[in-house]
Amino acid sequence: MTKEYVVVARRYRPQSFEDLVGQSQVSTALGNAIESNRVGHAYLFTGARGVGKTSTARILAKALNCQTGPTTSPCGECDICQSVASGDDVDVLEIDGASNRGIDEIRQLRSNVNIRPSRARFKIYIIDEVHMLTTQAFNALLKTLEEPPAHVKFIFCTTDPEKIPITVLSRCQRFDFAPVEAASILERLKLIVDTEGVAADEEALQILARRAAGSMRDSQSLLEQLLSFCSERITVDDVHAMLGTAQSGRLTSMASRLMARDAAGALSEIEQAVSEGVDVGQLAEQLLGHFRDMMAAIVGCDSETMLQTTASEFSGLRDAGQSLGIETTLAVLQILDQSITRMRQSPHTRTLLEVALVRICQLDALDELSEVIAQLRGGSGNLTPTKASPARTGSTASSPQPAPASPATKPAEKKTENLASPPAESVSSHMSRREITPGTVGSIWKQAISQIEDMTADHARYADPTAISAPNRLVVSFKSSYTLHKEFCERPERKARIEEALQAVTGQTVRVDFEVLPEEQGSAARAKPVLSQRERRREREKHPMVKEAIEIFEAEITRLEEPRRSESSDSESGE
């Protein structure tokens, strides 16, 4: 008869406070309580899955009931310790709160608490996922929980303490279990593979440790899969093949394509990744993590704070991030985050990721834009950026910037020079372009907004007259009371629609920036003197139509009411 196989997570479950990984604060507090004889009657262990809540409850039960105890170091050899470790001790009752959540089960528990333990010092109830109990069940437990018999201890475990009534929380000593650090998980995985006699690349175990996201049990479950998947040695390729993730080189290559504004190259990277068995959703998550690490590197974090990037890749990631700029990196993160959210609700995951990458390739150098706006607000006439924007390739190539005309250049020649690139364009295409000048910017903006049919136009109409900050670049201003409308228009997909409408009107690529006007510019500048009721009446009586009405009907003005005007008409009337 073959011996029953026990999974890794159970075989390597911690059996003492010293074996508990990543929860030193809990081990110390419970150990001191045992040594000082201050053990409470009810404990609440909270934290994410797989961080050691149930294992700690069993260790505490062994520490209290061990034949050599109560002790902080249970022997693990006596019959009580072994039966508690296996989960079949008659005096340590483990209850699943999800399947025993009703009031009848709690009434049964209340009737049994008065029965003394069979052989141990304490009768210990471990209720897992206690937040699943019904309100009536919690109410039935309150009195017993507050004043249980001296031989009874309660240990509650939950991943969602917010669902537990405050009346229960106030009767328990609460311990919050933190996510286990990746370094601690890595050391535990190394111990397991050494004990199992299996060779493993350290980088492969590092990927598992990061993927577990603070859950020791998740990392051990992934290792269990790899032990079945690999015959001789666990390699990085094995980990990526099992998880459906892309290797770091693929992420670096894809990020380089995005930074170079090479949309076609970025899409080809997706095609190659999919052909290698990479899951599109996992790829998007990895790409988000890659740019998150880039953001952290830009702001000055060291390699130890990286969530996905290894120490050997850190310097290259930091240099790439400094070249891209923090503002552009934040915009990339926002686009990826929004796309991942939509991908979880759509079957067209690959298309949504491709749309996100193309949109990223359309981003301008936003750090350069911030410098230009700062110079404009400071009144500087020199609008030369500190670094050039990355050149776009393929269909995403940006429109050429017009060269400054010399004093001898005639107006007609200047216009021809601005429209002479690229050389492949026809003469009719030149003639269809419409130059943006201070005199035409207002009408061009209104014409562009009128072509948009969705909610973008409704929000864009709250903008004040636009200004030209650079060739083919507009600054659109909103009053301080219209900040929400500005934020809506700033969304990447809304901004893209506005720029497409401007391109349709002008025949050339136009970039749009948004800003909020100071309060005095938004309202105080248009403030009118306040008239008294008598002055307003005299002013209305001078109107020709009012005079005629008074004469015909022999009437008099008794009350004045201002006509109702929408916010959008107020904004337009103030232009």
VOZAVO-710322 format. One line per 5 residues: number of its first residue (from 0); their letters; for each residue x, y, z of C-alpha. Coordinates in Angstrom, 2 decimals, decimal comma, padded with zeros to 5 digits. Layout:
NUM> A> X Y Z | ... .
***
This chain:
0> MTKEY> 000,00 000,00 000,00 | 001,46 003,35 -001,05 | 001,96 006,04 001,52 | -000,43 008,99 001,30 | 001,22 012,08 -000,19 .
5> VVVAR> 001,11 015,27 001,86 | 001,44 018,57 000,00 | 004,34 020,93 000,63 | 002,25 023,57 002,40 | 001,18 021,03 005,03 .
10> RYRPQ> 004,49 019,22 005,39 | 006,37 022,47 005,99 | 003,76 024,17 008,16 | 005,50 025,92 011,11 | 005,25 023,90 014,32 .
15> SFEDL> 006,59 026,45 016,82 | 006,85 030,19 017,31 | 010,47 030,03 016,14 | 009,40 028,50 012,81 | 006,80 031,19 012,12 .
20> VGQSQ> 008,09 033,31 009,22 | 007,49 037,04 008,94 | 005,32 037,46 012,06 | 007,89 038,14 014,78 | 005,68 040,73 016,49 .
25> VSTAL> 002,90 038,17 016,95 | 005,27 035,45 018,18 | 006,85 037,80 020,71 | 003,52 039,05 022,08 | 002,01 035,58 022,46 .
30> GNAIE> 005,22 034,19 023,98 | 005,33 036,96 026,58 | 001,66 036,37 027,41 | 002,34 032,68 028,08 | 005,45 033,33 030,18 .
35> SNRVG> 003,72 036,00 032,29 | 000,49 033,98 032,65 | -001,54 036,68 030,89 | -003,20 034,56 028,22 | -006,54 036,01 027,16 .
40> HAYLF> -009,73 034,08 026,64 | -010,34 035,30 023,05 | -007,95 036,19 020,24 | -008,58 037,56 016,75 | -005,97 036,91 014,05 .
45> TGARG> -006,45 039,06 010,93 | -004,51 039,26 007,69 | -004,38 038,19 004,06 | -004,51 034,57 003,02 | -001,49 032,38 003,63 .
50> VGKTS> 000,34 034,59 006,13 | 000,16 032,13 009,06 | -003,05 032,82 010,97 | -004,27 029,24 011,34 | -000,73 027,95 011,86 .
55> TARIL> -000,25 030,42 014,70 | -003,57 029,34 016,23 | -002,40 025,73 016,25 | 000,98 026,68 017,72 | -000,76 028,63 020,49 .
60> AKALN> -003,03 025,64 021,16 | -000,02 023,33 021,45 | 001,79 025,82 023,68 | -001,17 025,92 026,09 | -001,96 022,19 026,11 .
65> CQTGP> 001,50 020,59 025,75 | 002,26 018,08 028,49 | 005,37 020,14 029,36 | 003,51 023,44 029,31 | 002,09 025,91 029,20 .
70> TTSPC> 005,29 026,81 027,37 | 006,53 028,97 024,53 | 008,33 025,95 023,08 | 005,94 022,99 022,83 | 007,76 019,65 022,62 .
75> GECDI> 006,03 018,45 019,47 | 006,53 014,86 020,65 | 003,70 014,28 023,09 | 000,39 012,88 021,95 | -001,39 016,22 022,40 .
80> CQSVA> 001,13 018,16 020,28 | 000,99 015,60 017,50 | -002,80 015,43 017,46 | -003,08 019,24 017,41 | -000,58 019,40 014,53 .
85> SGDDV> -002,61 016,88 012,54 | -005,88 018,68 013,31 | -007,71 015,83 015,02 | -007,33 016,62 018,72 | -010,56 016,17 020,67 .
90> DVLEI> -009,98 019,28 022,79 | -008,83 021,61 020,00 | -011,82 022,07 017,71 | -011,27 023,72 014,32 | -014,50 025,09 012,87 .
95> DGASN> -015,03 026,47 009,37 | -017,00 029,67 009,76 | -018,17 029,57 006,14 | -020,01 026,23 006,48 | -021,02 026,57 010,15 .
100> RGIDE> -022,27 030,12 010,10 | -025,81 029,82 011,41 | -027,31 030,38 014,83 | -027,96 026,64 015,33 | -024,26 025,82 015,09 .
105> IRQLR> -023,39 028,56 017,61 | -026,08 027,33 020,00 | -024,51 023,87 019,80 | -021,12 025,43 020,57 | -022,56 027,27 023,59 .
110> SNVNI> -024,00 024,06 024,98 | -020,63 022,29 024,66 | -018,37 024,94 026,20 | -019,36 023,93 029,72 | -018,07 020,39 029,15 .
115> RPSRA> -014,53 020,17 030,44 | -011,70 019,04 028,13 | -011,08 015,31 027,92 | -007,33 015,25 028,61 | -005,87 018,72 028,05 .
120> RFKIY> -005,83 021,88 030,16 | -008,01 023,93 027,83 | -010,75 023,37 025,34 | -009,77 025,60 022,43 | -012,11 026,66 019,62 .
125> IIDEV> -010,40 027,81 016,40 | -012,98 029,38 014,07 | -011,58 030,11 010,61 | -013,13 032,82 008,41 | -015,18 033,95 011,38 .
130> HMLTT> -016,52 036,96 009,46 | -018,80 034,55 007,57 | -020,98 034,03 010,66 | -024,43 035,58 010,49 | -025,46 038,52 012,64 .
135> QAFNA> -027,72 036,28 014,71 | -024,84 033,83 015,24 | -022,56 036,63 016,46 | -025,26 037,86 018,83 | -025,70 034,36 020,24 .
140> LLKTL> -021,94 034,13 020,83 | -021,51 037,45 022,64 | -022,28 036,41 026,22 | -020,21 033,22 026,03 | -017,37 035,14 024,39 .
145> EEPPA> -017,28 037,76 027,13 | -017,42 035,37 030,10 | -016,44 031,87 028,98 | -015,59 029,08 031,43 | -012,02 029,15 032,69 .
150> HVKFI> -011,10 026,08 030,64 | -012,20 027,58 027,26 | -010,16 029,67 024,81 | -011,39 031,17 021,52 | -009,13 031,90 018,54 .
155> FCTTD> -010,79 033,58 015,57 | -009,11 033,89 012,15 | -010,33 036,13 009,35 | -009,25 037,81 006,14 | -011,96 040,50 006,44 .
160> PEKIP> -012,16 041,97 009,95 | -014,33 044,86 008,76 | -017,30 042,49 008,59 | -017,02 041,49 012,25 | -019,36 043,41 014,62 .
165> ITVLS> -017,65 045,88 016,92 | -019,22 044,09 019,90 | -017,17 041,01 019,03 | -014,01 042,95 018,26 | -014,11 044,64 021,66 .
170> RCQRF> -014,09 041,25 023,40 | -010,98 039,94 021,61 | -007,27 040,64 021,62 | -006,53 041,50 017,98 | -003,31 040,63 016,14 .
175> DFAPV> -002,81 041,87 012,58 | -000,61 039,61 010,44 | 001,47 041,51 007,91 | 002,25 040,18 004,41 | 005,44 038,13 004,47 .
180> EAASI> 008,42 039,87 002,87 | 009,69 038,41 -000,39 | 013,15 037,86 001,11 | 011,70 035,75 003,92 | 009,61 033,74 001,46 .
185> LERLK> 012,72 033,18 -000,68 | 014,68 031,78 002,27 | 011,82 029,43 003,10 | 011,60 028,20 -000,50 | 015,35 027,54 -000,53 .
190> LIVDT> 014,98 025,45 002,61 | 012,17 023,42 001,06 | 013,97 022,64 -002,22 | 017,12 021,69 -000,30 | 015,11 019,37 001,92 .
195> EGVAA> 013,32 017,89 -001,09 | 016,67 017,34 -002,81 | 015,74 019,40 -005,88 | 018,06 021,89 -007,60 | 016,60 025,32 -008,38 .
200> DEEAL> 017,87 028,57 -009,89 | 017,74 031,35 -007,33 | 016,17 033,71 -009,87 | 013,37 031,18 -010,40 | 012,65 031,09 -006,68 .
205> QILAR> 012,78 034,91 -006,59 | 010,03 035,04 -009,21 | 007,90 032,72 -007,10 | 008,52 034,81 -003,98 | 007,49 038,04 -005,73 .
210> RAAGS> 004,51 036,38 -007,40 | 003,18 035,18 -004,04 | 002,57 038,84 -003,02 | 003,22 038,24 000,67 | 001,45 034,87 000,97 .
215> MRDSQ> 003,71 032,06 002,19 | 001,10 029,43 001,31 | 000,73 030,73 -002,25 | 004,48 030,51 -002,79 | 004,52 026,95 -001,51 .
220> SLLEQ> 001,58 025,99 -003,74 | 003,43 027,39 -006,76 | 006,53 025,49 -005,75 | 004,40 022,35 -005,47 | 003,37 022,79 -009,10 .
225> LLSFC> 006,97 023,28 -010,19 | 008,11 020,17 -008,36 | 005,60 018,22 -010,44 | 006,40 020,18 -013,61 | 010,20 019,86 -013,47 .
230> SERIT> 012,06 016,60 -013,27 | 015,63 017,59 -012,42 | 016,08 021,35 -011,97 | 013,75 024,32 -011,58 | 014,75 027,04 -014,05 .
235> VDDVH> 013,50 030,51 -014,90 | 012,04 029,25 -018,17 | 010,08 026,61 -016,27 | 008,59 029,26 -013,99 | 007,52 031,50 -016,88 .
240> AMLGT> 006,09 028,53 -018,79 | 004,02 027,43 -015,81 | 002,79 030,92 -014,84 | 002,20 032,15 -018,41 | 004,40 035,20 -017,82 .
245> AQSGR> 006,98 036,90 -020,01 | 010,68 036,93 -019,27 | 012,32 040,14 -018,14 | 014,06 040,55 -021,49 | 010,70 040,64 -023,23 .
250> LTSMA> 009,45 043,37 -020,87 | 012,61 045,43 -021,36 | 012,31 045,13 -025,13 | 008,64 046,10 -025,09 | 009,33 049,08 -022,82 .
255> SRLMA> 012,09 050,23 -025,18 | 009,66 050,11 -028,09 | 007,18 052,23 -026,18 | 009,82 054,77 -025,18 | 010,88 055,05 -028,83 .
260> RDAAG> 007,22 055,62 -029,84 | 007,46 052,52 -032,06 | 003,85 051,32 -032,05 | 004,37 048,69 -034,73 | 007,31 047,24 -032,83 .
265> ALSEI> 005,32 047,16 -029,59 | 002,51 045,21 -031,25 | 005,00 042,77 -032,73 | 006,34 042,20 -029,20 | 002,83 041,19 -028,12 .
270> EQAVS> 002,57 038,80 -031,05 | 005,87 037,15 -030,17 | 004,94 036,91 -026,49 | 001,60 035,26 -027,28 | 003,31 032,78 -029,60 .
275> EGVDV> 005,57 031,82 -026,68 | 002,55 030,99 -024,52 | 002,42 034,22 -022,51 | -000,98 035,18 -021,15 | -002,03 038,64 -022,31 .
280> GQLAE> -003,47 039,58 -018,93 | -000,29 038,51 -017,17 | 001,76 040,48 -019,71 | -000,22 043,65 -018,98 | 000,24 043,16 -015,22 .
285> QLLGH> 003,99 042,64 -015,72 | 004,25 045,72 -017,89 | 002,48 047,76 -015,22 | 004,93 046,43 -012,63 | 007,87 047,25 -014,90 .
290> FRDMM> 006,87 050,92 -015,21 | 006,06 051,01 -011,50 | 009,65 050,01 -010,78 | 010,79 052,62 -013,29 | 008,79 055,27 -011,44 .
295> AAIVG> 010,34 054,21 -008,12 | 013,82 054,35 -009,63 | 013,22 057,84 -011,05 | 012,21 059,29 -007,68 | 015,33 057,86 -006,00 .
300> CDSET> 014,38 054,45 -004,57 | 017,05 051,76 -004,44 | 016,98 048,25 -005,87 | 015,54 046,75 -002,67 | 012,19 048,46 -003,27 .
305> MLQTT> 011,75 046,95 -006,72 | 008,77 044,60 -007,00 | 009,61 043,00 -010,32 | 013,05 044,15 -011,45 | 016,14 042,27 -010,30 .
310> ASEFS> 019,21 043,98 -008,88 | 021,18 043,32 -012,07 | 018,57 045,15 -014,16 | 018,15 048,11 -011,82 | 020,76 050,49 -013,27 .
315> GLRDA> 019,45 050,09 -016,82 | 015,87 050,62 -015,63 | 016,85 053,81 -013,78 | 018,65 055,24 -016,82 | 015,68 054,48 -019,04 .
320> GQSLG> 013,32 056,10 -016,56 | 015,38 059,27 -016,35 | 015,31 059,48 -020,13 | 011,54 059,02 -020,26 | 010,74 061,44 -017,41 .
325> IETTL> 008,49 061,14 -014,38 | 005,43 062,85 -015,93 | 005,41 060,60 -018,97 | 005,97 057,53 -016,78 | 002,96 058,45 -014,64 .
330> AVLQI> 000,86 058,85 -017,78 | 001,96 055,40 -018,97 | 000,99 053,89 -015,61 | -002,43 055,52 -015,79 | -003,12 054,19 -019,29 .
335> LDQSI> -002,02 050,67 -018,36 | -004,06 050,67 -015,14 | -007,23 051,76 -016,95 | -006,67 049,16 -019,66 | -006,11 046,33 -017,17 .
340> TRMRQ> -009,37 047,25 -015,43 | -011,23 047,05 -018,74 | -009,46 043,82 -019,73 | -010,87 042,07 -016,65 | -014,38 042,78 -017,90 .
345> SPHTR> -013,91 042,10 -021,61 | -013,12 039,03 -023,72 | -011,03 041,19 -026,09 | -008,02 041,39 -023,80 | -005,37 041,45 -026,50 .
350> TLLEV> -007,06 044,22 -028,47 | -007,40 046,38 -025,36 | -003,71 045,91 -024,52 | -002,73 046,80 -028,09 | -004,87 049,94 -027,93 .
355> ALVRI> -003,13 050,90 -024,69 | 000,33 050,45 -026,20 | -000,53 052,50 -029,29 | -001,94 055,22 -027,06 | 001,29 055,22 -025,03 .
360> CQLDA> 003,24 055,67 -028,26 | 001,16 058,79 -028,93 | 002,26 060,45 -025,70 | 004,46 063,51 -025,98 | 007,37 064,23 -023,65 .
365> LDELS> 005,22 065,53 -020,79 | 008,19 066,66 -018,70 | 009,22 068,92 -021,58 | 005,67 070,23 -021,76 | 005,75 071,13 -018,06 .
370> EVIAQ> 008,88 073,18 -018,62 | 007,30 075,06 -021,54 | 004,17 075,87 -019,52 | 006,32 077,04 -016,60 | 008,22 079,36 -018,94 .
375> LRGGS> 004,97 080,74 -020,33 | 003,58 081,44 -016,88 | 006,85 083,10 -015,93 | 006,72 085,35 -018,96 | 009,84 083,91 -020,54 .
380> GNLTP> 010,18 084,33 -024,27 | 012,61 081,46 -024,64 | 010,58 078,27 -025,03 | 013,46 075,93 -025,81 | 013,01 072,59 -023,98 .
385> TKASP> 015,92 070,99 -022,17 | 015,70 067,75 -024,15 | 014,18 066,65 -027,42 | 011,14 064,43 -027,63 | 011,74 060,87 -028,81 .
390> ARTGS> 011,09 060,47 -032,50 | 008,05 058,48 -033,46 | 008,18 055,82 -036,10 | 005,74 054,29 -038,54 | 002,20 055,55 -038,58 .
395> TASSP> 002,62 057,39 -035,29 | 005,19 059,87 -036,60 | 004,66 063,32 -035,16 | 004,07 066,33 -037,37 | 007,19 068,35 -038,21 .
400> QPAPA> 007,79 071,55 -036,27 | 007,91 074,67 -038,48 | 011,27 076,39 -038,65 | 011,41 080,02 -037,54 | 011,29 082,44 -040,46 .
405> SPATK> 013,97 085,02 -040,97 | 013,02 088,73 -041,05 | 013,42 088,74 -044,83 | 010,96 085,93 -045,36 | 007,72 087,05 -046,94 .
410> PAEKK> 004,42 085,97 -045,33 | 003,51 083,79 -048,30 | 006,92 082,14 -048,28 | 006,66 081,51 -044,53 | 003,33 079,74 -044,97 .
415> TENLA> 004,72 077,60 -047,78 | 007,72 076,66 -045,67 | 005,54 075,53 -042,78 | 003,49 073,33 -045,07 | 006,30 071,85 -047,13 .
420> SPPAE> 006,88 068,76 -044,97 | 006,55 065,91 -045,57 | 007,47 066,21 -049,27 | 005,11 063,39 -050,30 | 002,00 065,53 -049,61 .
425> SVSSH> 000,05 066,92 -052,53 | -000,67 070,58 -053,22 | -004,34 070,08 -052,43 | -003,37 068,74 -049,02 | -001,42 071,95 -048,39 .
430> MSRRE> -004,34 074,09 -049,34 | -006,66 072,19 -046,95 | -004,62 073,13 -043,92 | -005,81 075,93 -041,67 | -003,27 077,93 -039,71 .
435> ITPGT> -003,92 078,50 -035,99 | -003,42 082,14 -035,05 | -004,54 084,20 -032,03 | -007,38 085,51 -034,17 | -008,65 082,11 -035,31 .
440> VGSIW> -007,97 079,95 -032,28 | -011,39 080,59 -030,74 | -013,37 079,72 -033,85 | -011,23 076,66 -034,55 | -011,81 075,40 -031,00 .
445> KQAIS> -015,61 075,82 -031,29 | -015,69 074,17 -034,71 | -013,67 071,20 -033,43 | -015,87 070,73 -030,36 | -019,02 070,83 -032,51 .
450> QIEDM> -017,76 067,76 -034,42 | -017,53 065,62 -031,26 | -020,73 063,69 -030,60 | -020,13 062,14 -027,15 | -019,85 063,57 -023,62 .
455> TADHA> -016,40 064,93 -024,37 | -017,96 067,89 -026,13 | -020,25 068,64 -023,18 | -017,27 068,96 -020,84 | -015,02 070,76 -023,34 .
460> RYADP> -017,60 073,54 -023,78 | -016,84 074,73 -020,25 | -013,36 075,79 -021,38 | -012,42 079,46 -021,69 | -010,78 080,84 -024,87 .
465> TAISA> -007,66 078,93 -025,82 | -004,12 080,23 -026,28 | -001,21 079,16 -028,47 | 001,78 077,98 -026,40 | 003,89 076,68 -029,29 .
470> PNRLV> 003,45 075,78 -032,97 | 000,52 073,38 -033,31 | -000,04 073,33 -029,53 | -002,99 074,85 -027,67 | -003,46 075,62 -023,99 .
475> VSFKS> -007,12 075,26 -023,00 | -008,11 076,97 -019,74 | -010,90 076,18 -017,28 | -012,18 078,31 -014,43 | -011,39 076,99 -010,98 .
480> SYTLH> -015,04 076,00 -010,52 | -014,79 073,72 -013,58 | -011,94 071,53 -012,37 | -013,99 068,35 -012,82 | -014,59 069,20 -016,47 .
485> KEFCE> -010,85 069,72 -016,94 | -010,04 066,36 -015,35 | -012,56 064,65 -017,63 | -011,02 066,19 -020,75 | -007,53 065,22 -019,56 .
490> RPERK> -008,33 061,51 -019,68 | -006,20 059,97 -022,43 | -009,14 058,74 -024,51 | -011,02 062,09 -024,21 | -007,93 064,13 -024,99 .
495> ARIEE> -007,30 061,97 -028,05 | -010,80 062,69 -029,37 | -010,32 066,43 -028,94 | -007,00 066,31 -030,78 | -008,57 064,25 -033,59 .
500> ALQAV> -011,32 066,86 -034,00 | -008,74 069,66 -034,13 | -006,79 067,74 -036,74 | -009,95 067,33 -038,83 | -010,54 071,11 -038,71 .
505> TGQTV> -006,98 072,31 -039,26 | -005,61 069,51 -041,43 | -002,57 069,06 -039,19 | -001,63 067,45 -035,88 | -002,51 069,69 -032,91 .
510> RVDFE> -001,62 068,93 -029,31 | -003,75 070,17 -026,42 | -002,77 071,02 -022,84 | -005,21 071,88 -020,05 | -004,86 074,28 -017,14 .
515> VLPEE> -006,98 075,86 -014,41 | -007,24 079,64 -014,28 | -006,58 081,43 -010,97 | -009,72 082,48 -009,17 | -009,29 086,16 -010,02 .
520> QGSAA> -009,02 085,32 -013,74 | -012,04 083,02 -013,69 | -014,59 085,23 -011,93 | -013,28 088,43 -010,41 | -012,12 089,76 -013,78 .
525> RAKPV> -015,70 089,74 -015,02 | -017,31 090,99 -011,81 | -019,90 093,76 -012,26 | -020,95 096,43 -009,79 | -023,96 095,41 -007,68 .
530> LSQRE> -027,00 097,64 -008,24 | -029,73 098,30 -005,72 | -033,33 097,25 -006,37 | -034,36 100,84 -007,15 | -031,46 101,37 -009,58 .
535> RRRER> -032,23 098,11 -011,38 | -035,90 099,13 -011,72 | -034,99 102,52 -013,17 | -032,63 100,85 -015,62 | -035,34 098,44 -016,81 .
540> EKHPM> -037,88 101,27 -017,20 | -035,60 102,93 -019,77 | -035,85 099,92 -022,10 | -038,04 100,81 -025,18 | -040,14 097,66 -025,01 .
545> VKEAI> -040,77 098,12 -021,28 | -041,80 101,74 -021,85 | -044,25 100,67 -024,56 | -045,74 097,94 -022,34 | -046,24 100,40 -019,47 .
550> EIFEA> -048,04 102,85 -021,76 | -050,28 100,25 -023,42 | -051,34 098,39 -020,27 | -050,99 101,34 -017,87 | -048,80 099,05 -015,78 .
555> EITRL> -045,94 099,51 -013,39 | -042,93 097,38 -012,46 | -043,52 095,57 -009,16 | -040,87 092,87 -009,26 | -037,66 092,13 -011,15 .
560> EEPRR> -036,56 088,60 -012,02 | -033,26 087,82 -013,71 | -033,53 085,40 -016,67 | -032,20 081,92 -016,03 | -028,96 081,25 -017,86 .
565> SESSD> -027,01 077,99 -018,08 | -023,37 077,79 -017,04 | -022,35 077,08 -020,60 | -024,05 080,28 -021,89 | -022,39 082,25 -019,08 .
570> SESGE> -019,04 080,89 -020,17 | -019,68 081,76 -023,81 | -020,92 085,24 -023,02 | -017,71 085,94 -021,15 | -015,50 085,30 -024,19 .
***
